[in-house]
Amino acid sequence: MSRPARAAAALALTAAALVAGCGSAAPAARGPAAWAPPGWAPFLATSLVTRAGTWAVAVMGGSVAAHDNFWQLFVRPTGSEQWKLVTPPGTADNGGLVLADGGAQSLITGLRPSQGLTFTPLTLTRDAGRAWSSAGPLDAALANVPDALAAAPGSGTLLALTADGTAELAAPGYTRWSTLTSQRTLAATPAGRRCGLHTLTAAAFTAVGVPLLAGTCSHPGTAGIFAARNGTWQAAGPRLPAALAGQAITVLRLTRAANRTVALLKAGSGPADSLLAAWSADGGSHWALSPPLKLAGATLTSTACGPTGAAAIVLNGNKAQTIAGAGSAWQSLPALPAGTATLAPEPAGGIDALAVHRTTLTVWQLAAGSTTWHTTQAISVPIQFGSSS
């Protein structure tokens, strides 16, 4: 049996055991999905690197109140320096876009419900965004977090985190969903009780297809990351430094890059809060931690994941930080171009800043070792104002 087949089989057995113990097949119909939080919520602006290239999500257009805010998807194909607009057509995307790496040239997008929509449409591309097809849908609203959707390597099984704190699983085709667990159920497990699990904030798979969930712990000094192994949920978060023992910990991001699990953790709140990046090469058994980054009251507005586990964050005031991976330190970037929605790390060490002004996306590049941003591209996005009213 090949490694992908073994991983798929292991995932199927784990999921079956967890579903049997923690949930059941998703009901055929639910009540109306909760209204999506404001479509302009900037934290959904992000970028993701896959084998097909680098993908970036940003909201463009105008007023949220008039439903003139439209989330757009861009890709910089592998081997190219140019970005392309590849937003899936045909579905209202005022509620936000969430991405999942489908492997090879594939990407799966979830379009969060808005304007009374009662389900989450899913679309799939197998050719780096040149053509899209419908999948799913998920009969619920995806959570308003960038890691609400994840695909298992090899099998393509989808893991979706919903707005009501439920984790759902579906095999390719995505026509039948089953409940894997929920925040309430996971919080009642031994691992959940040790964390004091308050909310779920991210879903992911390890490189061998083990489902992971993450959230906010009410017990200080505990990183709430959980792995579905051997028919139960086990604590899989990193051990944090003693200096953070009294701090509340929230997992802001949990994703997979270069066969590593990458997490972004927020410790504390208010002026004393800080961020840490964490990397695991074995699905959460062992972690490498970055030095804490003191935020000094700054607000995090978007995050990005790059190749080899690199990460970048955008802060208010046109500020940004990046880290190259395990064993590196946080580095301040030069003041960002006005309107920067998200950053996109490059394989060669440079970084792109994607800046938005209504219907124009401007790409600025900071070459490795440079201190100056240079404009490299401008994309005019055809937005039909008033079309969602």
BAFIZA-457991 format. One record per residue (C-alpha): y, x, z; residue number from 1. Coordinates in Angstrom, 1 decimal, decimal comma, padded with zeros to 4 digits. Layout:
BEGIN
v->Y | u->X | w->Z | resi->NUM
...
//
This chain:
BEGIN
v->000,0 | u->000,0 | w->000,0 | resi->1
v->003,5 | u->001,4 | w->-000,9 | resi->2
v->006,1 | u->002,0 | w->001,7 | resi->3
v->008,3 | u->-001,0 | w->000,6 | resi->4
v->005,2 | u->-003,2 | w->000,7 | resi->5
v->004,3 | u->-002,0 | w->004,2 | resi->6
v->007,9 | u->-002,6 | w->005,3 | resi->7
v->007,8 | u->-006,1 | w->003,8 | resi->8
v->004,5 | u->-006,9 | w->005,5 | resi->9
v->005,7 | u->-005,6 | w->008,9 | resi->10
v->008,9 | u->-007,6 | w->008,6 | resi->11
v->006,9 | u->-010,8 | w->007,7 | resi->12
v->004,7 | u->-010,3 | w->010,8 | resi->13
v->007,6 | u->-009,6 | w->013,1 | resi->14
v->009,6 | u->-012,5 | w->011,8 | resi->15
v->006,7 | u->-014,9 | w->012,1 | resi->16
v->006,1 | u->-013,9 | w->015,7 | resi->17
v->009,8 | u->-014,3 | w->016,6 | resi->18
v->010,2 | u->-017,6 | w->014,8 | resi->19
v->007,1 | u->-018,9 | w->016,5 | resi->20
v->008,5 | u->-017,9 | w->019,9 | resi->21
v->012,2 | u->-018,5 | w->019,4 | resi->22
v->012,8 | u->-021,0 | w->016,8 | resi->23
v->011,5 | u->-023,2 | w->014,0 | resi->24
v->012,1 | u->-023,9 | w->010,3 | resi->25
v->015,7 | u->-024,7 | w->009,7 | resi->26
v->016,4 | u->-028,4 | w->009,5 | resi->27
v->016,8 | u->-030,0 | w->006,0 | resi->28
v->020,3 | u->-031,1 | w->006,8 | resi->29
v->023,0 | u->-030,4 | w->009,4 | resi->30
v->026,3 | u->-031,9 | w->010,3 | resi->31
v->029,4 | u->-030,6 | w->008,6 | resi->32
v->029,9 | u->-026,9 | w->008,9 | resi->33
v->032,6 | u->-025,8 | w->011,3 | resi->34
v->035,9 | u->-025,2 | w->009,5 | resi->35
v->036,3 | u->-021,5 | w->008,6 | resi->36
v->038,8 | u->-019,5 | w->010,7 | resi->37
v->042,0 | u->-018,7 | w->008,8 | resi->38
v->041,0 | u->-017,3 | w->005,4 | resi->39
v->043,5 | u->-014,5 | w->005,7 | resi->40
v->041,6 | u->-013,1 | w->008,8 | resi->41
v->042,0 | u->-009,4 | w->007,7 | resi->42
v->038,9 | u->-008,1 | w->009,4 | resi->43
v->036,8 | u->-009,5 | w->006,5 | resi->44
v->038,6 | u->-007,0 | w->004,3 | resi->45
v->036,1 | u->-004,1 | w->003,9 | resi->46
v->034,3 | u->-001,8 | w->001,5 | resi->47
v->030,6 | u->-001,0 | w->001,1 | resi->48
v->028,7 | u->001,7 | w->-000,8 | resi->49
v->025,5 | u->000,9 | w->-002,6 | resi->50
v->023,5 | u->002,6 | w->-005,4 | resi->51
v->025,5 | u->000,6 | w->-007,9 | resi->52
v->028,9 | u->001,9 | w->-006,6 | resi->53
v->031,6 | u->001,1 | w->-004,1 | resi->54
v->032,4 | u->-002,5 | w->-003,5 | resi->55
v->035,7 | u->-003,7 | w->-001,8 | resi->56
v->036,8 | u->-007,1 | w->-000,6 | resi->57
v->040,4 | u->-008,2 | w->-000,1 | resi->58
v->042,4 | u->-011,4 | w->000,1 | resi->59
v->045,1 | u->-012,0 | w->-002,5 | resi->60
v->047,4 | u->-014,7 | w->-003,6 | resi->61
v->049,7 | u->-016,7 | w->-001,3 | resi->62
v->049,9 | u->-019,2 | w->001,5 | resi->63
v->046,9 | u->-020,0 | w->003,6 | resi->64
v->048,4 | u->-023,4 | w->004,4 | resi->65
v->048,5 | u->-024,3 | w->000,7 | resi->66
v->045,0 | u->-022,9 | w->000,2 | resi->67
v->046,5 | u->-020,3 | w->-002,2 | resi->68
v->044,7 | u->-017,4 | w->-000,5 | resi->69
v->041,8 | u->-016,2 | w->-002,6 | resi->70
v->039,3 | u->-013,5 | w->-001,6 | resi->71
v->038,5 | u->-011,0 | w->-004,4 | resi->72
v->035,7 | u->-008,6 | w->-005,0 | resi->73
v->036,2 | u->-005,2 | w->-006,8 | resi->74
v->033,7 | u->-002,5 | w->-007,7 | resi->75
v->034,0 | u->001,2 | w->-008,6 | resi->76
v->030,7 | u->001,8 | w->-010,4 | resi->77
v->028,8 | u->005,0 | w->-009,5 | resi->78
v->030,1 | u->007,8 | w->-011,7 | resi->79
v->033,4 | u->006,1 | w->-012,5 | resi->80
v->036,9 | u->006,5 | w->-011,0 | resi->81
v->038,1 | u->003,1 | w->-012,1 | resi->82
v->037,9 | u->-000,1 | w->-010,2 | resi->83
v->036,9 | u->-003,4 | w->-011,8 | resi->84
v->037,5 | u->-007,1 | w->-010,7 | resi->85
v->034,1 | u->-008,7 | w->-010,4 | resi->86
v->034,7 | u->-011,8 | w->-008,1 | resi->87
v->031,9 | u->-014,3 | w->-008,5 | resi->88
v->033,2 | u->-017,2 | w->-010,6 | resi->89
v->032,9 | u->-021,0 | w->-010,0 | resi->90
v->033,1 | u->-021,3 | w->-006,2 | resi->91
v->036,1 | u->-021,7 | w->-003,9 | resi->92
v->036,4 | u->-018,4 | w->-001,9 | resi->93
v->039,4 | u->-019,3 | w->000,4 | resi->94
v->037,1 | u->-018,9 | w->003,5 | resi->95
v->036,2 | u->-015,3 | w->002,8 | resi->96
v->033,5 | u->-013,1 | w->001,1 | resi->97
v->030,6 | u->-011,4 | w->002,9 | resi->98
v->028,5 | u->-008,7 | w->001,2 | resi->99
v->024,9 | u->-007,6 | w->001,4 | resi->100
v->023,3 | u->-004,7 | w->-000,4 | resi->101
v->020,5 | u->-006,0 | w->-002,6 | resi->102
v->019,2 | u->-002,6 | w->-003,6 | resi->103
v->019,4 | u->-000,9 | w->-007,1 | resi->104
v->022,3 | u->-002,5 | w->-009,0 | resi->105
v->022,1 | u->-005,7 | w->-006,9 | resi->106
v->024,6 | u->-007,3 | w->-004,5 | resi->107
v->024,5 | u->-010,6 | w->-002,7 | resi->108
v->027,7 | u->-012,4 | w->-001,7 | resi->109
v->028,1 | u->-015,2 | w->000,8 | resi->110
v->031,2 | u->-017,4 | w->000,3 | resi->111
v->032,3 | u->-018,7 | w->003,7 | resi->112
v->032,9 | u->-022,5 | w->003,7 | resi->113
v->036,5 | u->-023,8 | w->003,5 | resi->114
v->038,3 | u->-027,1 | w->002,8 | resi->115
v->035,4 | u->-029,2 | w->004,1 | resi->116
v->032,6 | u->-027,4 | w->002,3 | resi->117
v->029,5 | u->-028,0 | w->004,4 | resi->118
v->027,3 | u->-025,0 | w->003,3 | resi->119
v->027,6 | u->-021,3 | w->002,3 | resi->120
v->027,1 | u->-020,7 | w->-001,4 | resi->121
v->025,2 | u->-017,4 | w->-002,2 | resi->122
v->025,6 | u->-015,5 | w->-005,5 | resi->123
v->023,6 | u->-012,6 | w->-006,8 | resi->124
v->024,3 | u->-009,8 | w->-009,3 | resi->125
v->021,7 | u->-007,5 | w->-010,6 | resi->126
v->024,0 | u->-005,5 | w->-012,9 | resi->127
v->026,9 | u->-004,3 | w->-010,7 | resi->128
v->028,9 | u->-007,4 | w->-011,1 | resi->129
v->028,8 | u->-008,0 | w->-014,8 | resi->130
v->026,9 | u->-011,3 | w->-014,4 | resi->131
v->026,3 | u->-013,5 | w->-011,4 | resi->132
v->023,7 | u->-016,2 | w->-010,7 | resi->133
v->023,5 | u->-018,7 | w->-007,9 | resi->134
v->021,0 | u->-018,4 | w->-005,0 | resi->135
v->020,5 | u->-020,2 | w->-001,8 | resi->136
v->022,5 | u->-021,9 | w->-000,4 | resi->137
v->022,6 | u->-021,4 | w->003,3 | resi->138
v->023,1 | u->-024,8 | w->004,9 | resi->139
v->025,6 | u->-023,5 | w->007,5 | resi->140
v->028,8 | u->-021,5 | w->007,8 | resi->141
v->028,4 | u->-017,7 | w->007,8 | resi->142
v->030,0 | u->-016,1 | w->010,9 | resi->143
v->033,5 | u->-014,8 | w->010,3 | resi->144
v->032,5 | u->-011,1 | w->010,6 | resi->145
v->031,9 | u->-008,5 | w->007,8 | resi->146
v->028,2 | u->-008,0 | w->008,7 | resi->147
v->027,1 | u->-011,6 | w->008,8 | resi->148
v->024,7 | u->-011,1 | w->005,9 | resi->149
v->022,1 | u->-008,3 | w->005,4 | resi->150
v->019,2 | u->-007,8 | w->003,0 | resi->151
v->016,0 | u->-006,0 | w->003,9 | resi->152
v->015,3 | u->-002,9 | w->001,8 | resi->153
v->012,3 | u->-003,3 | w->-000,4 | resi->154
v->011,6 | u->-007,0 | w->000,3 | resi->155
v->015,1 | u->-008,4 | w->-000,3 | resi->156
v->014,7 | u->-010,8 | w->002,7 | resi->157
v->018,1 | u->-012,1 | w->003,8 | resi->158
v->019,3 | u->-012,2 | w->007,4 | resi->159
v->022,3 | u->-014,4 | w->007,9 | resi->160
v->024,4 | u->-014,8 | w->011,1 | resi->161
v->026,0 | u->-018,2 | w->011,3 | resi->162
v->029,2 | u->-019,4 | w->012,9 | resi->163
v->027,3 | u->-021,2 | w->015,6 | resi->164
v->025,5 | u->-018,0 | w->016,7 | resi->165
v->022,2 | u->-018,6 | w->014,9 | resi->166
v->020,3 | u->-015,9 | w->013,0 | resi->167
v->018,5 | u->-017,2 | w->009,9 | resi->168
v->015,9 | u->-015,6 | w->007,6 | resi->169
v->015,0 | u->-016,4 | w->004,0 | resi->170
v->012,8 | u->-014,7 | w->001,3 | resi->171
v->014,2 | u->-014,0 | w->-002,2 | resi->172
v->015,2 | u->-017,1 | w->-003,9 | resi->173
v->016,8 | u->-018,1 | w->-000,6 | resi->174
v->015,9 | u->-021,8 | w->-000,9 | resi->175
v->014,1 | u->-022,0 | w->002,5 | resi->176
v->015,6 | u->-020,7 | w->005,7 | resi->177
v->014,0 | u->-020,4 | w->009,1 | resi->178
v->015,6 | u->-019,7 | w->012,4 | resi->179
v->014,9 | u->-016,2 | w->013,7 | resi->180
v->016,8 | u->-016,6 | w->017,0 | resi->181
v->020,1 | u->-017,6 | w->018,4 | resi->182
v->022,7 | u->-016,2 | w->020,8 | resi->183
v->021,5 | u->-018,4 | w->023,6 | resi->184
v->017,8 | u->-017,6 | w->023,0 | resi->185
v->018,5 | u->-013,8 | w->022,7 | resi->186
v->020,7 | u->-013,9 | w->025,8 | resi->187
v->017,7 | u->-015,2 | w->027,8 | resi->188
v->015,4 | u->-012,3 | w->026,9 | resi->189
v->015,1 | u->-009,3 | w->029,3 | resi->190
v->017,2 | u->-007,2 | w->026,8 | resi->191
v->019,8 | u->-010,0 | w->026,5 | resi->192
v->020,1 | u->-010,4 | w->030,2 | resi->193
v->020,6 | u->-006,7 | w->030,8 | resi->194
v->023,5 | u->-006,9 | w->028,3 | resi->195
v->024,9 | u->-010,2 | w->029,4 | resi->196
v->025,0 | u->-011,2 | w->025,8 | resi->197
v->028,1 | u->-013,3 | w->025,2 | resi->198
v->028,4 | u->-013,5 | w->021,4 | resi->199
v->026,7 | u->-012,3 | w->018,2 | resi->200
v->028,9 | u->-010,2 | w->015,9 | resi->201
v->026,7 | u->-008,5 | w->013,3 | resi->202
v->023,3 | u->-008,6 | w->011,6 | resi->203
v->021,5 | u->-005,7 | w->009,8 | resi->204
v->018,1 | u->-004,2 | w->008,9 | resi->205
v->016,8 | u->-000,8 | w->009,6 | resi->206
v->015,8 | u->001,5 | w->006,7 | resi->207
v->012,2 | u->000,2 | w->007,2 | resi->208
v->013,1 | u->-003,5 | w->007,4 | resi->209
v->013,3 | u->-004,2 | w->011,1 | resi->210
v->015,9 | u->-007,0 | w->011,8 | resi->211
v->018,8 | u->-005,9 | w->014,1 | resi->212
v->021,4 | u->-008,1 | w->015,8 | resi->213
v->024,5 | u->-007,0 | w->017,7 | resi->214
v->027,1 | u->-008,6 | w->019,9 | resi->215
v->029,4 | u->-008,5 | w->022,9 | resi->216
v->028,0 | u->-007,7 | w->026,3 | resi->217
v->029,6 | u->-009,0 | w->029,5 | resi->218
v->027,9 | u->-006,3 | w->031,6 | resi->219
v->030,1 | u->-003,2 | w->031,4 | resi->220
v->029,0 | u->000,0 | w->029,7 | resi->221
v->026,2 | u->-001,7 | w->027,6 | resi->222
v->026,1 | u->-001,6 | w->023,8 | resi->223
v->024,5 | u->-004,9 | w->022,7 | resi->224
v->022,3 | u->-003,9 | w->019,8 | resi->225
v->018,8 | u->-005,5 | w->019,6 | resi->226
v->015,8 | u->-004,8 | w->017,4 | resi->227
v->013,0 | u->-007,3 | w->016,6 | resi->228
v->009,9 | u->-005,3 | w->017,3 | resi->229
v->006,3 | u->-006,3 | w->018,2 | resi->230
v->007,2 | u->-010,0 | w->018,4 | resi->231
v->010,1 | u->-009,6 | w->020,9 | resi->232
v->013,7 | u->-008,4 | w->021,1 | resi->233
v->014,2 | u->-005,0 | w->022,4 | resi->234
v->017,4 | u->-003,2 | w->023,4 | resi->235
v->018,3 | u->-000,7 | w->020,7 | resi->236
v->021,9 | u->000,3 | w->021,5 | resi->237
v->023,1 | u->003,8 | w->022,2 | resi->238
v->023,5 | u->005,1 | w->025,8 | resi->239
v->027,2 | u->005,4 | w->026,3 | resi->240
v->029,2 | u->008,2 | w->028,1 | resi->241
v->029,7 | u->007,8 | w->031,8 | resi->242
v->033,5 | u->007,5 | w->031,2 | resi->243
v->032,8 | u->004,1 | w->029,5 | resi->244
v->030,5 | u->002,7 | w->032,3 | resi->245
v->033,2 | u->000,3 | w->033,5 | resi->246
v->034,3 | u->-000,9 | w->030,0 | resi->247
v->033,2 | u->-004,1 | w->028,2 | resi->248
v->031,6 | u->-003,1 | w->024,9 | resi->249
v->031,7 | u->-005,1 | w->021,6 | resi->250
v->029,8 | u->-004,1 | w->018,5 | resi->251
v->032,3 | u->-004,6 | w->015,7 | resi->252
v->030,2 | u->-003,3 | w->012,8 | resi->253
v->026,4 | u->-002,8 | w->012,3 | resi->254
v->025,2 | u->-001,8 | w->008,8 | resi->255
v->023,0 | u->000,6 | w->006,9 | resi->256
v->024,2 | u->003,6 | w->004,9 | resi->257
v->022,1 | u->006,5 | w->003,5 | resi->258
v->019,0 | u->005,3 | w->005,4 | resi->259
v->021,0 | u->005,4 | w->008,7 | resi->260
v->022,0 | u->002,6 | w->010,9 | resi->261
v->025,8 | u->002,8 | w->011,5 | resi->262
v->027,6 | u->001,0 | w->014,2 | resi->263
v->031,3 | u->000,8 | w->015,3 | resi->264
v->031,8 | u->000,0 | w->018,9 | resi->265
v->035,0 | u->-001,1 | w->020,8 | resi->266
v->035,2 | u->-000,2 | w->024,4 | resi->267
v->037,7 | u->-001,9 | w->026,8 | resi->268
v->040,6 | u->-004,1 | w->025,9 | resi->269
v->044,4 | u->-003,8 | w->025,8 | resi->270
v->046,3 | u->-000,5 | w->025,7 | resi->271
v->043,3 | u->001,5 | w->027,1 | resi->272
v->040,7 | u->000,4 | w->024,5 | resi->273
v->038,9 | u->002,9 | w->022,3 | resi->274
v->036,5 | u->003,0 | w->019,3 | resi->275
v->033,3 | u->004,9 | w->018,8 | resi->276
v->031,1 | u->005,3 | w->015,8 | resi->277
v->027,4 | u->005,7 | w->016,2 | resi->278
v->024,6 | u->006,7 | w->013,9 | resi->279
v->020,8 | u->006,3 | w->014,2 | resi->280
v->018,2 | u->007,7 | w->011,8 | resi->281
v->015,3 | u->005,9 | w->013,4 | resi->282
v->016,4 | u->002,3 | w->013,7 | resi->283
v->018,0 | u->002,6 | w->017,1 | resi->284
v->015,6 | u->004,7 | w->019,1 | resi->285
v->018,1 | u->007,7 | w->019,1 | resi->286
v->021,8 | u->007,7 | w->018,4 | resi->287
v->024,5 | u->010,2 | w->017,8 | resi->288
v->028,0 | u->009,2 | w->019,1 | resi->289
v->031,4 | u->010,1 | w->017,9 | resi->290
v->034,1 | u->011,1 | w->020,4 | resi->291
v->036,1 | u->008,0 | w->021,6 | resi->292
v->039,2 | u->007,2 | w->019,5 | resi->293
v->042,0 | u->006,0 | w->021,7 | resi->294
v->043,8 | u->003,1 | w->020,1 | resi->295
v->046,8 | u->003,1 | w->022,3 | resi->296
v->047,5 | u->-000,6 | w->021,7 | resi->297
v->047,0 | u->-000,4 | w->017,9 | resi->298
v->045,3 | u->-003,4 | w->016,3 | resi->299
v->042,3 | u->-002,9 | w->014,0 | resi->300
v->042,7 | u->-004,8 | w->010,8 | resi->301
v->039,9 | u->-003,6 | w->008,5 | resi->302
v->036,9 | u->-001,3 | w->008,4 | resi->303
v->035,0 | u->000,5 | w->005,7 | resi->304
v->031,6 | u->002,2 | w->005,4 | resi->305
v->031,2 | u->005,2 | w->003,0 | resi->306
v->028,4 | u->007,3 | w->001,8 | resi->307
v->026,3 | u->009,4 | w->004,2 | resi->308
v->027,5 | u->007,3 | w->007,1 | resi->309
v->031,3 | u->007,9 | w->006,8 | resi->310
v->033,6 | u->005,3 | w->008,2 | resi->311
v->037,3 | u->004,5 | w->007,9 | resi->312
v->039,5 | u->002,1 | w->009,8 | resi->313
v->042,9 | u->000,6 | w->009,0 | resi->314
v->045,3 | u->-000,1 | w->011,9 | resi->315
v->048,5 | u->-001,9 | w->012,1 | resi->316
v->051,7 | u->000,1 | w->011,3 | resi->317
v->050,2 | u->001,6 | w->008,1 | resi->318
v->047,9 | u->003,9 | w->010,2 | resi->319
v->044,3 | u->004,8 | w->009,5 | resi->320
v->041,5 | u->007,0 | w->010,8 | resi->321
v->038,4 | u->008,3 | w->009,1 | resi->322
v->035,2 | u->010,0 | w->010,2 | resi->323
v->032,8 | u->011,8 | w->007,9 | resi->324
v->029,6 | u->011,1 | w->009,9 | resi->325
v->027,5 | u->012,2 | w->012,8 | resi->326
v->028,8 | u->015,5 | w->014,3 | resi->327
v->032,3 | u->014,9 | w->013,0 | resi->328
v->035,6 | u->014,0 | w->014,7 | resi->329
v->038,1 | u->011,2 | w->013,9 | resi->330
v->040,8 | u->012,4 | w->011,5 | resi->331
v->044,2 | u->010,7 | w->011,1 | resi->332
v->045,2 | u->009,9 | w->007,5 | resi->333
v->048,7 | u->010,1 | w->006,1 | resi->334
v->050,7 | u->006,9 | w->006,5 | resi->335
v->049,1 | u->004,3 | w->004,3 | resi->336
v->050,7 | u->002,8 | w->001,2 | resi->337
v->052,4 | u->-000,6 | w->002,0 | resi->338
v->050,0 | u->-003,5 | w->001,7 | resi->339
v->046,8 | u->-001,5 | w->002,2 | resi->340
v->044,0 | u->-004,1 | w->002,8 | resi->341
v->041,1 | u->-001,7 | w->003,1 | resi->342
v->039,9 | u->001,9 | w->002,4 | resi->343
v->037,1 | u->003,2 | w->000,3 | resi->344
v->035,7 | u->006,6 | w->001,1 | resi->345
v->034,6 | u->008,7 | w->-001,9 | resi->346
v->031,4 | u->010,8 | w->-002,2 | resi->347
v->033,4 | u->013,9 | w->-002,8 | resi->348
v->035,4 | u->013,5 | w->000,4 | resi->349
v->038,5 | u->011,8 | w->-000,9 | resi->350
v->039,5 | u->008,2 | w->-000,1 | resi->351
v->041,0 | u->005,3 | w->-002,0 | resi->352
v->043,5 | u->002,8 | w->-000,4 | resi->353
v->043,4 | u->-000,6 | w->-001,9 | resi->354
v->046,9 | u->-002,2 | w->-001,5 | resi->355
v->047,6 | u->-005,9 | w->-002,2 | resi->356
v->050,8 | u->-007,6 | w->-003,3 | resi->357
v->050,1 | u->-011,2 | w->-004,2 | resi->358
v->048,3 | u->-011,0 | w->-007,5 | resi->359
v->048,3 | u->-007,2 | w->-008,0 | resi->360
v->045,8 | u->-004,7 | w->-006,5 | resi->361
v->047,1 | u->-001,1 | w->-006,5 | resi->362
v->044,7 | u->001,7 | w->-006,0 | resi->363
v->046,0 | u->004,8 | w->-004,2 | resi->364
v->044,0 | u->008,0 | w->-003,9 | resi->365
v->044,0 | u->010,7 | w->-001,3 | resi->366
v->042,1 | u->013,7 | w->-002,6 | resi->367
v->040,1 | u->015,8 | w->-000,2 | resi->368
v->042,4 | u->018,2 | w->001,6 | resi->369
v->045,5 | u->016,5 | w->000,3 | resi->370
v->048,3 | u->014,9 | w->002,4 | resi->371
v->049,9 | u->012,7 | w->-000,3 | resi->372
v->048,7 | u->009,4 | w->-001,7 | resi->373
v->048,9 | u->009,1 | w->-005,5 | resi->374
v->048,7 | u->005,8 | w->-007,6 | resi->375
v->045,7 | u->005,8 | w->-009,9 | resi->376
v->045,3 | u->002,2 | w->-011,0 | resi->377
v->046,8 | u->-001,3 | w->-010,9 | resi->378
v->044,8 | u->-004,4 | w->-011,5 | resi->379
v->046,4 | u->-007,8 | w->-012,2 | resi->380
v->044,3 | u->-010,6 | w->-010,8 | resi->381
v->044,5 | u->-014,0 | w->-012,6 | resi->382
v->045,0 | u->-016,4 | w->-009,7 | resi->383
v->045,5 | u->-020,1 | w->-010,4 | resi->384
v->047,8 | u->-021,1 | w->-007,6 | resi->385
v->047,3 | u->-024,7 | w->-006,5 | resi->386
v->043,7 | u->-024,9 | w->-007,9 | resi->387
v->042,2 | u->-025,3 | w->-004,4 | resi->388
v->044,6 | u->-028,0 | w->-003,1 | resi->389
//
